[in-house]
Amino acid sequence: MKFADVTLADVKEAIKAAIKAGCAATLVHNGANVALMAWEETAEGEALATTFLATDRFYEPDVPSVRFGRRYMRQIQAEAGNLPVVSYCYSPHPKVERWYRLMGYRLIKVEGPCKVFVLPAR
């Protein structure tokens, strides 16, 4: 949140709206929430945009984060008519780029602290 220049209130508002719309999911591993994801179709209807928050635990080797992400993002993508998925990432975590790459995303640009990844349509 710090790097994205948003407040906790901003994030809570966005997540509550996504939950209400049925466009949010939580990854639970061994009884603990390790990540929260929300998505919405862009205003132009050309892609899905994601909001994603993860704990450091999410990136640990025993958490099946890549498997979850790859399968779940492709499922969401299919349900939305096979739109590309655009993910703006502000995390400085050293495993972020590798995680996106393993899920099938590609890095398309870097804007300051933000890395923009795209999961192409199938």
Summary of the structure (lengths in Angstrom):
residues: 122
radius of gyration: 13.7
end to end distance: 30.8
largest distance: 38.7
contacts: 322
relative contact order: 0.16
helix: 34%
strand: 33%
